[in-house]
């Protein structure tokens, strides 16, 4: 405990230094901002809907919590290769997107985790796209694709999160769709790249009838992937329709987003083999088709592993907003998500080794496809041919009524959700392959043709349904124009029914009938030093309710009477400033997560632990009238596993002590043409690859650059270079075997060029 106290003291000292720096920067720029402000030049207010009952909205400068907002221009300049990669722009968040467009790992403020995104909720128009933050082989960002129909994103950490919406105690990211207005507008954009990408985006919006507006848009794309698989490994299309009807006292909005998009699943690669770098991928034309031997009776099924990971389904919903008179307001938001989120891939099992050490004859073996004779010094690795078929569905409704009194703003809401997942898995099916791009399987190794394979198999068929009913209230009291106090309460009933057939023998091996209730709360205060700066203090307590995989992976614990609920307690102290040209948010946070579970590989026992963290987040924006602007976001944190059977006193795995992202840009005119140049420098500290703190993942720096040019009216060119120096940073080791010398590289250097016509 003394060790932890020292760590916290050092972290607090570092946080204090960073907070002092943030305050100094703010004061320096605030004077300049006040001088620049003119009576006839008013800054457009930023309105935040995340963290408010029913999405009523609050001015960002009035929000007593830490929230980051990105508009369409910022998103365009960041040029994220996936939805999850955009979250890197949110302080306090560590994101690993080296697995491809789907299947990211997202960590929040030192919360524990071994992968996926257990403390992330992704919402569209204020509605969670899937109430379960993470299931095995599925996290929220995997079923959401960015395109030109998105107008912006908000990222809320902690704050009122445990009380509103689905009660997520960690990070809620809320995306907004573009809407139509009286004038018809549109854009058409073609994008290509140095890795063979062909993509077309289009958006059209306008007025259908009086007070009836529309927006329709989407994309079509094809490519062999940033890590070239030798075939069209990335393909997708998406169509979004957004309709809004305005009334004298409100509006009604409906939207639907139909997506069919998937790409190769990039997995950890051997770090002990020459020639394997950030462009390497296991999948290729010689191994994409595979036989999977599933279940007790060794059912043989053929699959195309080149399908990778993706989403074929729809996210639909809408909202009704009405002003009822006498300062009463009603907001109802609803959403339906339905589709398939399947996973196919070649998963490494252990280290790469010389062929002679595993060949039946002790010297060589023949390729199963090309009949090539490979010598004994050829490096080979066991790959599991994994297949996960996942059909999901969810319906969400969030109804809130609010009323403003003289000094009190009251809101009352009811949140309901039904969530289901039907799974069929075949994991294992391991066979040795040549370690080369798309390396083929080998004959002459007994277990390669044995239905049992070279390692374990884990096969399941499961079906699960969960229902959530929550009542919540938020109350905000205005002591004065400068001082406010708010309180939020949430009572949630969570029920799960879940059946599992392990081994695919037609019998139910595990059955769950679960029913629990928990009450979450948040309390906060906000004080303004002036109209554009202030500070806030907040505490909250919330819960991550268990879903299907929590029970399957912890079935013995559940049978012993444990509830499997993760309890999260947080505190925040923040400073905020919004001037004419400068925005600054600095937030000191501390948290404790009890009852977290970590499963290294499906079917293995879970480790239950308690985690503590303390840190500071910095979110700084400066925009000068000359055209120069810069964004800086930084996180400094210290974590400790405080309760664990074997790892007490260690740091949380996979999360850096510090990370920094700086994005400068400059807008200018040249020969009558409008242009901009911009870039992003990212730097991260070393991380531990496991809870045992025996595997070090070295820190790295990454540089991205870009430029736009508008040569004539309505035409825009954009060039983006990701990972300019081709840095080979490692995001994670081998999550299934920490001692194996495998790891995921960040994406290699890539160049994109787009041409857009806007009207």
C-alpha positions in Angstrom: 0.0 0.0 0.0 2.9 2.3 0.7 4.2 1.6 -2.8 0.9 2.6 -4.2 0.8 5.8 -2.1 4.3 6.8 -3.4 3.1 6.2 -7.0 0.0 8.3 -6.4 2.1 11.0 -4.9 4.4 11.1 -7.9 1.5 11.0 -10.3 -0.3 13.8 -8.4 3.0 15.8 -8.6 3.1 15.3 -12.3 -0.6 16.1 -12.7 -0.1 19.3 -10.7 2.7 20.4 -13.0 0.6 19.7 -16.1 -2.4 21.5 -14.6 -0.2 24.5 -13.7 1.2 24.5 -17.3 -2.4 24.3 -18.6 -3.4 27.2 -16.4 -0.5 29.3 -17.4 -1.2 28.7 -21.1 -4.8 29.6 -20.5 -4.1 32.9 -18.8 -1.6 33.9 -21.4 -4.0 33.3 -24.2 -7.1 34.5 -22.4 -5.7 38.1 -22.3 -5.1 37.9 -26.0 -8.5 36.5 -26.6 -10.2 39.3 -24.7 -8.3 41.8 -26.7 -9.3 40.1 -30.0 -13.0 40.0 -29.1 -15.1 42.6 -30.8 -18.7 43.7 -30.0 -19.9 42.7 -33.5 -18.0 39.4 -33.6 -19.7 36.7 -31.5 -18.2 33.2 -31.2 -20.6 30.5 -32.2 -21.7 28.6 -29.1 -20.8 24.9 -28.8 -23.7 22.9 -27.6 -23.2 19.5 -26.0 -26.0 16.9 -25.8 -24.0 14.0 -24.2 -24.4 13.7 -20.5 -27.8 15.5 -20.4 -31.2 13.9 -19.8 -32.8 13.1 -23.1 -30.1 15.0 -24.9 -31.5 18.4 -24.0 -28.2 20.1 -24.6 -26.0 22.4 -22.7 -23.4 25.0 -23.6 -20.0 23.5 -23.5 -18.7 26.3 -21.3 -21.5 25.5 -18.8 -20.9 21.7 -18.8 -19.6 20.5 -15.4 -17.8 17.5 -16.9 -15.0 16.6 -19.4 -16.2 16.4 -23.0 -14.4 16.7 -26.3 -16.2 17.7 -29.5 -14.9 17.3 -33.1 -16.7 18.8 -36.1 -16.6 17.5 -39.7 -13.6 19.6 -40.6 -11.5 18.3 -37.7 -12.6 14.7 -38.6 -11.6 15.2 -42.2 -8.1 16.5 -41.2 -7.5 13.6 -38.8 -8.3 11.2 -41.7 -9.0 8.3 -39.4 -8.7 4.8 -41.0 -11.5 3.5 -38.7 -14.1 4.8 -36.4 -12.1 3.8 -33.3 -9.0 5.7 -34.6 -11.0 8.9 -34.2 -11.2 8.3 -30.5 -7.4 9.0 -30.2 -8.4 12.7 -30.4 -10.2 12.3 -27.0 -7.9 12.8 -24.0 -7.8 10.0 -21.4 -8.4 7.4 -24.1 -5.9 4.8 -25.3 -6.9 3.2 -28.6 -5.3 0.2 -30.5 -6.5 0.1 -34.1 -3.8 -2.2 -35.5 -6.2 -5.0 -36.1 -8.0 -3.3 -39.0 -11.2 -1.3 -39.4 -13.1 -3.6 -37.0 -12.0 -5.1 -33.7 -10.3 -2.2 -32.0 -9.2 -2.1 -28.3 -10.2 1.0 -26.4 -9.1 1.8 -22.9 -10.4 4.7 -20.8 -8.7 6.6 -17.9 -6.7 3.6 -16.7 -9.8 1.3 -16.3 -8.6 -2.3 -16.5 -9.1 -4.5 -19.6 -7.4 -7.0 -21.7 -8.9 -5.9 -25.1 -12.0 -5.0 -26.9 -13.8 -1.9 -25.4 -15.6 -2.8 -22.2 -16.0 0.8 -21.1 -17.0 2.4 -24.4 -20.5 3.2 -25.7 -21.0 4.5 -29.2 -24.2 6.4 -29.9 -25.7 7.8 -33.0 -28.0 10.8 -32.5 -27.9 10.1 -28.8 -29.0 6.5 -29.1 -26.6 3.7 -28.1 -26.1 1.5 -31.3 -25.7 -1.6 -29.1 -26.3 -1.4 -25.3 -23.7 -4.1 -24.5 -20.3 -2.2 -24.8 -18.4 -5.4 -25.6 -19.0 -9.0 -26.4 -16.3 -11.3 -27.4 -15.2 -10.4 -31.0 -17.5 -7.4 -30.9 -17.1 -3.9 -29.6 -19.3 -0.9 -30.5 -17.1 0.7 -33.1 -17.0 -2.5 -35.2 -20.6 -1.9 -36.3 -20.2 1.8 -37.2 -18.5 3.3 -40.2 -17.4 6.9 -40.7 -18.4 8.7 -43.9 -19.3 12.2 -45.2 -22.8 12.0 -43.6 -21.3 12.6 -40.2 -21.4 16.2 -38.9 -19.5 15.7 -35.7 -18.7 13.7 -32.6 -18.7 14.2 -28.8 -16.6 12.2 -26.4 -17.7 12.3 -22.8 -15.6 10.6 -20.1 -17.0 9.9 -16.6 -19.2 12.9 -15.6 -22.9 12.2 -15.6 -22.4 9.1 -17.8 -23.3 6.5 -15.1 -26.8 8.1 -14.7 -28.0 9.0 -18.2 -28.5 6.9 -21.4 -27.3 3.3 -20.9 -25.4 4.2 -17.8 -21.9 3.7 -19.2 -19.4 4.7 -16.5 -16.5 5.1 -18.9 -16.5 6.8 -22.4 -19.6 7.7 -24.4 -19.0 8.8 -28.0 -22.0 10.4 -29.7 -22.1 10.9 -33.5 -24.4 13.4 -35.2 -25.7 13.1 -38.7 -25.8 16.0 -41.2 -29.3 17.4 -41.7 -31.1 19.0 -44.6 -31.9 22.7 -44.8 -33.9 24.9 -47.2 -31.1 25.1 -49.7 -30.1 22.0 -51.6 -26.5 21.0 -51.0 -24.3 18.1 -51.9 -20.9 16.6 -52.5 -19.3 13.9 -54.5 -15.9 12.6 -53.6 -13.5 10.0 -55.1 -10.6 8.7 -53.0 -7.7 6.5 -54.0 -4.4 5.5 -52.3 -1.0 3.9 -52.8 -2.5 0.6 -51.6 -5.1 0.4 -54.3 -8.1 1.9 -52.6 -11.1 3.0 -54.7 -13.8 4.7 -52.8 -16.7 7.0 -53.8 -18.6 9.1 -51.2 -21.7 11.1 -51.9 -24.1 13.3 -49.9 -27.2 15.2 -50.8 -29.4 17.3 -48.6 -32.3 19.8 -48.9 -36.0 20.4 -48.4 -38.7 17.9 -49.5 -41.6 20.1 -48.5 -42.3 22.9 -46.1 -40.5 22.2 -42.9 -39.6 18.7 -44.1 -35.9 18.1 -44.7 -33.7 15.3 -45.9 -30.2 14.1 -46.0 -29.0 11.0 -47.9 -25.5 9.8 -48.5 -23.1 6.9 -48.3 -20.1 5.3 -49.9 -18.8 2.3 -51.9 -15.2 1.1 -51.6 -12.8 -1.7 -52.6 -9.1 -2.3 -51.8 -6.6 -5.1 -51.1 -6.0 -3.5 -47.7 -3.2 -1.4 -46.2 -1.5 -4.7 -45.5 -1.8 -6.2 -48.9 -3.5 -9.6 -48.8 -3.2 -10.2 -52.5 -6.9 -10.0 -53.1 -9.7 -7.6 -52.5 -9.7 -8.0 -48.7 -11.6 -4.8 -47.9 -15.0 -4.1 -49.5 -18.0 -2.2 -48.3 -20.9 0.0 -48.9 -23.2 2.1 -46.8 -26.4 4.2 -47.3 -27.7 6.7 -44.7 -31.0 8.5 -44.9 -32.0 11.2 -42.3 -35.5 12.8 -42.4 -36.5 15.7 -40.1 -39.9 17.3 -39.8 -40.1 20.6 -37.9 -43.1 21.8 -35.9 -43.9 25.1 -34.2 -43.1 23.4 -30.9 -40.5 20.8 -31.8 -39.4 18.3 -34.4 -39.5 14.6 -35.4 -36.5 12.9 -36.8 -35.9 9.4 -38.2 -32.8 7.9 -39.7 -31.5 4.6 -41.0 -28.0 3.5 -41.8 -27.6 0.3 -43.9 -24.0 -1.1 -43.9 -22.2 -4.0 -45.5 -18.5 -3.5 -44.9 -15.7 -5.9 -43.9 -12.0 -6.2 -44.1 -9.1 -8.6 -43.3 -8.5 -9.2 -39.6 -4.9 -8.2 -38.9 -3.4 -10.3 -36.0 -0.2 -10.2 -34.0 2.8 -11.2 -36.2 6.1 -12.9 -35.2 8.7 -10.3 -34.0 11.6 -12.9 -34.2 11.5 -13.4 -38.0 13.5 -11.3 -40.4 11.4 -9.6 -43.1 8.2 -9.4 -41.0 7.3 -5.8 -40.6 4.3 -3.5 -40.3 3.0 -4.5 -43.8 2.8 -8.2 -42.9 -0.4 -10.2 -42.7 -1.1 -13.9 -42.4 -4.0 -14.1 -44.7 -3.5 -14.5 -48.5 -4.7 -16.2 -51.6 -3.0 -19.5 -50.7 -4.7 -19.9 -47.3 -7.9 -17.9 -47.3 -10.1 -21.1 -47.8 -9.9 -23.5 -44.9 -11.7 -26.5 -43.4 -12.9 -26.1 -39.9 -13.5 -29.2 -37.7 -16.2 -28.2 -35.3 -17.8 -29.9 -32.3 -17.9 -33.4 -30.8 -18.5 -35.1 -34.1 -15.8 -33.1 -36.0 -18.2 -31.5 -38.3 -16.3 -30.3 -41.4 -17.3 -26.8 -42.6 -15.6 -24.8 -45.3 -15.1 -21.1 -44.8 -13.4 -18.1 -46.6 -11.2 -16.6 -43.9 -10.6 -13.7 -46.2 -13.9 -12.3 -45.1 -12.1 -11.0 -42.0 -14.2 -8.9 -39.6 -17.1 -6.6 -40.4 -20.7 -5.6 -40.2 -23.7 -6.4 -42.4 -26.7 -4.8 -40.8 -28.6 -1.7 -40.0 -28.6 1.0 -37.3 -31.9 2.9 -37.4 -33.7 5.2 -35.0 -35.0 8.7 -34.4 -36.3 11.2 -31.9 -39.3 13.3 -31.0 -38.7 16.7 -29.3 -41.6 18.8 -28.1 -41.9 22.0 -26.0 -45.1 21.4 -24.1 -45.6 24.8 -22.6 -44.9 26.2 -19.1 -41.2 25.4 -19.6 -41.9 21.7 -19.9 -40.0 19.7 -22.6 -40.3 16.1 -23.8 -37.6 14.2 -25.6 -38.0 10.6 -26.8 -35.1 8.9 -28.6 -35.2 5.4 -30.0 -33.0 3.0 -32.0 -33.0 -0.4 -33.6 -29.8 -2.3 -34.5 -29.9 -5.6 -36.3 -27.4 -7.6 -38.3 -24.4 -9.9 -38.5 -20.9 -9.1 -37.1 -18.9 -12.2 -38.1 -15.1 -12.8 -37.6 -12.8 -15.0 -39.7 -9.1 -15.1 -39.4 -5.7 -16.9 -38.9 -4.7 -16.5 -35.3 -1.1 -17.2 -34.2 -0.6 -19.9 -31.6 2.8 -19.6 -30.0 6.1 -18.6 -31.4 7.4 -18.9 -35.0 9.9 -21.8 -35.1 12.2 -23.5 -37.7 10.3 -26.1 -39.8 12.8 -28.8 -38.8 11.6 -28.7 -35.2 8.0 -29.7 -36.1 8.3 -31.6 -39.4 7.4 -35.3 -39.2 10.7 -36.3 -40.8 12.7 -33.7 -38.8 14.0 -31.9 -41.8 11.5 -30.6 -44.4 7.9 -30.5 -45.5 5.8 -29.7 -48.6 3.4 -26.9 -49.3 -0.2 -28.1 -49.3 -1.1 -25.7 -52.2 1.9 -25.2 -54.4 3.7 -28.5 -53.6 6.9 -26.5 -52.9 9.5 -28.3 -50.9 10.5 -26.1 -47.9 13.8 -26.7 -46.2 14.2 -27.2 -42.4 15.4 -23.7 -41.7 12.2 -22.2 -43.1 10.3 -20.3 -40.4 6.8 -21.6 -39.7 4.1 -20.7 -37.2 0.9 -22.4 -36.0 -2.2 -20.5 -37.1 -5.6 -21.2 -35.7 -8.4 -21.1 -38.3 -11.0 -19.2 -36.2 -14.6 -18.6 -37.2 -17.1 -16.6 -35.1 -20.6 -16.1 -36.5 -22.5 -13.5 -34.5 -26.1 -12.3 -35.1 -27.1 -9.4 -32.9 -30.2 -7.2 -32.3 -31.0 -4.4 -29.9 -33.9 -2.0 -29.4 -33.4 1.1 -27.2 -35.8 3.8 -26.0 -34.9 6.8 -23.9 -37.8 9.1 -22.8 -37.2 12.2 -20.7 -39.3 15.1 -19.6 -37.8 18.3 -18.2 -38.9 21.5 -16.7 -37.1 24.7 -15.8 -38.1 26.6 -12.7 -36.7 29.9 -11.4 -33.5 28.4 -9.9 -34.0 24.7 -10.7 -33.8 22.6 -13.8 -35.4 19.1 -13.3 -35.4 16.1 -15.6 -36.9 12.7 -15.2 -36.4 9.8 -17.6 -36.9 6.1 -18.3 -34.5 4.0 -20.3 -35.3 0.6 -21.8 -33.2 -1.8 -23.8 -33.5 -5.3 -25.2 -30.3 -6.9 -26.4 -29.7 -10.2 -28.0 -26.8 -12.2 -29.5 -26.8 -15.6 -31.2 -23.3 -17.0 -31.6 -21.6 -20.0 -33.3 -17.9 -20.4 -32.7 -15.1 -22.7 -33.8 -11.8 -21.6 -32.3 -8.6 -23.5 -32.6 -8.2 -25.7 -35.8 -4.5 -25.0 -35.6 -2.1 -25.9 -38.4 1.5 -24.8 -39.2 1.9 -22.3 -42.1 5.0 -20.8 -43.7 5.8 -17.4 -42.2 5.5 -15.2 -45.3 2.9 -12.9 -46.8 -0.1 -15.2 -47.1 2.0 -18.3 -46.4 0.5 -21.7 -47.2 -0.2 -24.6 -44.9 2.2 -27.5 -44.9 1.9 -31.2 -45.5 4.3 -33.5 -43.6 3.3 -32.2 -40.2 0.9 -34.7 -38.6 -1.3 -32.3 -36.6 -1.9 -30.2 -39.7 -4.2 -33.0 -41.1 -5.4 -34.3 -37.8 -9.0 -33.1 -37.1 -7.9 -32.3 -33.5 -5.2 -29.9 -34.9 -2.0 -29.0 -33.2 -3.6 -27.3 -30.2 -6.8 -26.8 -28.3 -10.3 -26.3 -29.8 -13.1 -24.4 -28.3 -16.5 -24.6 -30.0 -19.8 -23.1 -28.8 -23.4 -22.4 -29.9 -25.1 -19.9 -27.7 -28.1 -17.6 -27.5 -28.6 -14.7 -25.1 -31.2 -12.1 -24.3 -30.9 -9.2 -21.9 -33.4 -6.5 -20.9 -32.7 -3.3 -19.0 -35.2 -1.0 -17.3 -33.8 2.2 -15.7 -35.4 5.2 -14.1 -33.2 8.3 -13.7 -33.4 11.9 -12.7 -31.1 14.9 -12.9 -31.5 18.1 -10.9 -29.5 21.3 -11.4 -29.8 24.2 -8.9 -28.6 27.7 -9.7 -27.3 29.4 -6.6 -26.3 32.3 -8.8 -25.2 33.0 -12.3 -21.7 31.8 -11.4 -22.4 28.8 -9.1 -24.5 25.7 -9.9 -24.9 22.4 -8.3 -26.3 19.2 -9.9 -27.3 15.8 -8.8 -28.2 12.6 -10.7 -29.7 9.3 -9.7 -30.4 6.1 -11.7 -32.1 2.9 -10.6 -31.5 0.1 -13.1 -32.9 -3.4 -13.3 -30.8 -5.8 -15.5 -32.0 -9.2 -16.5 -30.1 -11.8 -18.6 -31.1 -15.2 -20.0 -28.3 -17.1 -21.6 -27.8 -20.7 -22.9 -24.5 -22.2 -24.1 -23.8 -25.5 -25.9 -20.1 -26.0 -25.4 -18.6 -28.6 -27.8 -21.5 -28.4 -30.2 -23.0 -31.7 -29.0 -26.6 -30.5 -28.9 -26.8 -30.1 -25.1 -27.0 -27.0 -22.9 -23.9 -27.0 -20.8 -24.4 -23.6 -19.2 -27.6 -21.8 -18.4 -28.0 -18.3 -16.8 -31.2 -16.7 -15.4 -29.9 -13.4 -13.9 -31.7 -10.5 -12.3 -30.0 -7.6 -10.5 -30.7 -4.0 -9.6 -28.2 -1.2 -8.9 -28.4 2.5 -8.1 -25.9 4.9 -9.7 -25.3 8.5 -8.8 -23.4 11.6 -9.8 -22.9 14.9 -8.0 -21.2 18.0 -9.3 -20.6 21.7 -8.9 -19.6 24.3 -11.4 -18.2 27.8 -10.7 -17.5 30.5 -13.3 -14.8 33.0 -12.7 -16.2 34.9 -15.7 -18.5 34.3 -18.6 -15.9 32.2 -20.4 -13.9 30.4 -17.8 -14.5 28.4 -14.6 -13.9 25.1 -12.9 -16.0 22.1 -11.9 -15.8 19.3 -9.3 -17.6 16.0 -9.8 -18.0 12.6 -8.2 -19.9 9.6 -9.5 -20.5 5.9 -8.9 -21.7 3.6 -11.6 -21.7 0.0 -12.8 -21.0 -2.1 -15.8 -23.6 -4.7 -15.9 -22.7 -8.2 -17.1 -23.7 -9.5 -20.5 -23.4 -12.9 -22.1 -19.7 -13.4 -22.3 -19.2 -12.3 -18.7 -21.3 -15.3 -17.6 -19.7 -17.8 -20.0 -16.1 -16.8 -19.0 -17.0 -16.6 -15.3 -19.6 -19.3 -15.0 -18.1 -20.9 -11.8 -17.8 -17.5 -10.2 -21.5 -16.8 -11.1 -22.6 -20.1 -9.6 -20.8 -19.3 -6.4 -23.1 -16.3 -5.9 -21.0 -13.4 -7.4 -23.0 -10.8 -9.3 -20.2 -10.1 -11.9 -21.1 -6.4 -11.8 -18.1 -4.1 -12.2 -18.3 -1.2 -9.7 -16.7 2.1 -10.8 -16.1 5.1 -8.5 -14.7 8.4 -10.0 -13.8 11.9 -9.0 -12.9 14.8 -11.3 -11.6 18.4 -10.8 -11.6 20.4 -14.0 -10.6 23.9 -15.3 -12.2 25.2 -18.5 -11.7 28.3 -20.6 -13.4 29.2 -23.9 -12.1 32.5 -25.4 -12.4 34.0 -28.8 -9.4 32.1 -30.1 -8.5 29.7 -27.3 -10.2 26.7 -25.7 -8.6 24.9 -22.8 -9.9 22.0 -20.6 -7.7 20.5 -18.0 -9.2 17.6 -15.9 -7.6 15.8 -12.9 -9.3 12.4 -12.4 -9.1 9.5 -10.1 -11.0 6.2 -10.2 -11.4 2.7 -8.8 -12.8 -0.3 -10.6 -13.8 -3.3 -8.6 -14.8 -6.7 -9.8 -13.1 -6.5 -13.2 -12.4 -9.8 -14.9 -9.7 -10.7 -17.4 -9.8 -13.8 -19.6 -6.6 -14.5 -21.6 -8.3 -16.9 -24.0 -11.9 -18.1 -24.3 -12.5 -21.2 -22.2 -9.7 -20.4 -19.7 -10.3 -19.2 -16.1 -10.8 -15.5 -15.4 -8.7 -13.3 -13.2 -10.7 -11.0 -11.0 -9.1 -7.8 -9.9 -9.5 -4.3 -8.6 -7.8 -1.4 -10.3 -7.0 2.2 -9.3 -5.9 5.1 -11.4 -5.1 8.8 -11.1 -4.2 11.2 -13.9 -4.8 14.4 -15.7 -6.2 15.2 -19.2 -5.4 18.3 -21.2 -7.5 19.4 -24.2 -6.2 22.7 -25.8 -7.3 24.5 -29.0 -5.9 27.7 -30.4 -7.2 29.4 -33.5 -5.5 32.6 -34.8 -7.1 35.0 -37.3 -4.0 34.6 -39.4 -5.1 31.0 -40.3 -2.8 29.2 -37.8 -4.4 26.8 -35.4 -3.2 24.0 -33.1 -4.8 21.3 -31.0 -3.0 19.6 -28.2 -4.4 16.7 -26.2 -2.4 14.9 -23.6 -2.9 12.4 -20.8 -0.7 11.6 -17.8 -1.8 8.8 -15.6 -0.7 6.2 -13.0 -2.4 2.9 -12.6 -2.2 0.1 -10.0 -3.8 -3.3 -9.6 -4.7 -3.2 -5.9 -6.5 -6.6 -5.6 -5.5 -9.7 -7.5 -4.6 -13.3 -6.8 -1.1 -12.9 -8.4 -0.6 -9.3 -9.7 -1.3 -7.0 -6.8 0.9 -3.9 -7.0 1.4 -4.1 -10.7 0.4 -1.6 -13.3 -2.6 -2.1 -15.6 -1.7 -3.8 -18.8 -1.6 -2.1 -22.3 -2.0 1.5 -21.1 0.8 4.2 -21.3 1.7 6.4 -18.4 1.6 9.3 -20.8 0.5 10.1 -24.3 0.6 13.3 -26.4 -1.1 14.3 -29.7 -0.4 17.7 -31.3 -2.1 18.8 -34.5 -1.1 22.2 -36.0 -2.7 23.5 -39.2 -2.3 26.6 -41.4 -4.9 28.0 -43.8 -3.8 30.4 -46.5 -4.4 31.6 -50.1 -2.0 31.1 -52.9 -2.6 32.4 -56.5 -6.2 33.0 -55.6 -6.7 29.4 -54.4 -7.6 28.5 -50.8 -5.2 25.9 -49.2 -4.4 24.4 -45.9 -1.5 22.2 -44.5 -1.7 20.3 -41.3 -0.1 17.4 -39.4 -0.3 15.3 -36.2 2.6 14.3 -34.0 1.7 11.4 -31.7 3.9 10.1 -28.9 3.2 7.4 -26.4 5.2 6.0 -23.4 6.2 2.3 -22.8 3.4 0.0 -21.7 3.2 -3.4 -20.1 1.9 -6.1 -22.4 0.4 -8.2 -19.5 -0.9 -7.8 -16.0 2.2 -9.7 -14.8 4.3 -6.8 -16.0 6.9 -9.0 -17.6 6.5 -7.9 -21.2 7.4 -4.4 -22.2 5.8 -2.7 -25.2 8.1 0.1 -26.2 6.8 3.6 -26.7 7.0 5.3 -30.1 6.3 8.5 -32.1 4.2 8.8 -35.2 3.8 11.6 -37.7 0.9 12.2 -40.1 0.7 15.1 -42.5 -1.9 16.4 -45.0 -2.9 19.3 -47.3 -6.0 20.6 -49.0 -6.3 22.8 -52.1 -9.4 24.4 -53.7 -8.1 25.2 -57.2 -11.5 26.4 -58.5 -14.9 27.0 -57.0 -16.6 23.8 -55.7 -13.5 21.6 -56.2 -11.4 20.4 -53.3 -8.3 18.2 -53.4 -7.0 16.5 -50.2 -3.7 14.6 -49.7 -3.1 12.6 -46.5 0.0 10.7 -45.5 -0.4 8.4 -42.5 2.7 7.3 -40.6 5.1 9.5 -42.7 8.3 7.9 -41.3 6.9 4.4 -41.5 7.3 3.9 -37.7 7.0 0.3 -36.5 5.4 0.9 -33.2 3.8 -2.1 -31.3 0.3 -1.6 -29.9 0.0 -5.0 -28.2 1.8 -8.3 -27.7 0.1 -11.7 -28.0 -3.0 -11.4 -25.8 -3.4 -15.2 -25.8 0.3 -16.0 -25.0 2.1 -13.1 -23.4 5.5 -14.9 -23.5 5.3 -15.6 -27.3 7.4 -13.0 -29.3 4.4 -11.8 -31.3 2.9 -8.3 -31.6 0.7 -6.0 -33.6 2.5 -3.2 -35.5 0.8 0.1 -36.1 -0.3 0.5 -39.7 2.5 1.1 -42.2 2.9 4.3 -44.2 0.0 5.0 -46.5 -1.0 7.9 -48.8 -4.6 8.9 -49.8 -5.7 11.4 -52.4 -9.3 12.6 -52.8 -11.0 14.8 -55.2 -14.4 16.3 -54.2 -17.0 18.3 -56.0 -19.3 20.4 -53.7 -22.5 22.1 -54.8 
